[in-house]
């Protein structure tokens, strides 16, 4: 895994207070009700705009969550890619989905602390099916899913609850969909939790 800004105490403290200031300035609240364990997979949903990433990252700073996140390879060009890795980014080759799932499970098994955020939609465009990597990583590693969200209507974001996957993804998705039913993305027409299906 890569070095992240969270592991530099002085900088992380400064960035945390900057994040608190910016979020409050724009009227955002942070949901800190769920106790996030040392190891878990965080769902990042809904993902409907470019604003989701900076907001989610600031919320993680406020919550002191030392999180890694996955992004497509094109987000990691020379020079700028180094900054993205510094912020916890892990470049993903979307053609190697199976290897990514097992590789992340192995990373969990090797680590005492690891939090990875995964946007199951895989894109900020409209989707009707979620990719299932987030689920199989959590189940395979024996770690819970943190139901993370950014609600633009209510201007609140955070980790609403922890969910332990049973291995029956169809049944578990009923409860996961129910959680996101009241969450509004930046572009609400691109996210309808009631009709989200899993990608076979």
Secondary structure, 3 states (H helix, E strand, C coil): CCCCHHHCHHHHHHHHHHHHHHHHHCCCEEECCCCCCCEEEEEEECCCCCHHHHHHHHHHHHCCCCEEEEEEHHHCCCCHHHHHHHCCEEEECHHHHHHHHHHHHHHHHHCCCEEEEECCCCCCCCCCEECCHHHHHHHHHCCEEEEEEEECCCCEEEEEEEECCCCCHHHHHHHHHHHHCCCCCCCHHHCCHHHCEECC
